[in-house]
Amino acid sequence: MHQLFTPALFAASIAAVPAIADESAAWFESRNVLTQQTGEGIYKAVCASCHMPDGQGATGAASYPALADNPTLEYPEYAVMLTLHGQAAMPPLRGVLDDEQIAEVVNYIRTSFGNDYPDDPATPEMVSQTR
């Protein structure tokens, strides 16, 4: 009987996995990947696929918390830190977004989806200090 999945094929598939992971890591480490400059544009390009277009979050392969009506967004430092360094299923975006882009997207989510935290906005300087 002919085997479709041989030990050699298995070994080759294992060897190919790091290359895929490396390509993904390279995408996140490049500052030239994302060109959107507005908070809304950045959210739609990067965040909405997990946190959903309406900020309601999702559960599936991982749990993505709702950003809508989220009291933890009252403090911009918290959102800046999570955006820069990631947490759980959220990847760190410090290599993808510059300081201004992070401030823009943080301010967007703090004033959208039922959040009303326009005071004490995130600034590029705040992001730089948190990096």
N, C-alpha and C positions, 0 to 999 in steps of 0.2 A: 504494500500500500504506500502511496506517495504522501509524504507529510508536507503540508503547506507551511507549517511553522517549525523550522528546524532550530537547533541550538545556535547555529551560526547566524541565522536571521534574528534570533533573540538578542544575541550579543551585539549585532550591528544596530538594533533598535535602541539598546541601552546606551551605546556609544554616541548615538545621534542626539540624545536628550540634552546634554550640556550645550550643544550648539544652538538649540532652540531657546534655551533659557538665556544664553548669552545675548542672542539677538534681541530678546525682550528687554533685558537689562540695559542694553545699549540704547534702546529707544527711550527709556526713562532717564538716562544719564545725559542726553543731548539737549542743550538749551535751545537748539534750533528747531526742535520738533514742533512746538506750538507757537503760532504766530498771532493768535487772538490776543487782543489787548484789553478788551472790556470784561468786566466781571461776568456779565451774562454770556458773552461768547466763550469765555474760559469754562464756565460752568457747563454749558451745552456740549463743549468739545471733550471735557475731561471727566466731569463729575456726574452728569445726568445719567450716564449708562449704569451706574450703580445706585446712586441716590434717587434716581428717577427724575424725569423732567419737571414734575411738580414738587420735588423735594420730600416725597413721602417715604423714601427708603424702600428696601426690599429684603426678602429672605429667599434664599435659594442655595447655591453652592456655598455661600457665606451670608452673613447678616450685615446689611448696610443700614445704619441708623437713619431715621428720618431727620431731615434738616428743618422741615416745616414745624413751626411752633416749638422750636427747640430752645429751652431756657439756658442751656449751656453756651449758647452763642452770644449771650449778653456781654461776655468779656472777649474782646478781639484777640488777646494774647493766647487764649485757649485754642481758638480756631486757627490762628497762625501756626502755633506749635504742631497741631495735628496735620495741617496741610504740608508743612515742611518735612516732618519726621514720620508721618504715617502712624497707623495703629491697627492691629489685627489685620483685616483684609484690605485696608486702605494702604496703598503704596506711598512711600515718601515722594513728594513732588518737588523737592528742593533742587533736583537736577533738571527738571523739565520747565519749571516756571521761575522767572526772575523775581526780584523783590517787589517790583511794581505790580506784576501779574498776580502774585499771591495776595497782596493788599487788595487789589481790585476784586478778586473772587471772594475773599473773606467778607469784604464790605457788601458785595452783592447778596451773599446768603444771609447776612445779618439784617438785611432790609427787604428780603423777599420771602415768599412762602409763609406769610403770616408772622414773620419775625419783624420786630419794630425796634431795632437797636441802632439808630443813626448816630447817636452820640458816641464820642470816643472812637472814631473810625480807626481801622488798621492803617498803618502808614508803611511805605517802603523802609523807612528807618527802623520801625518796630520789627519788621521782618528781618532786616539785616542783623539786628542785635540778637534775634532769636536763632538765626542760622548757626 
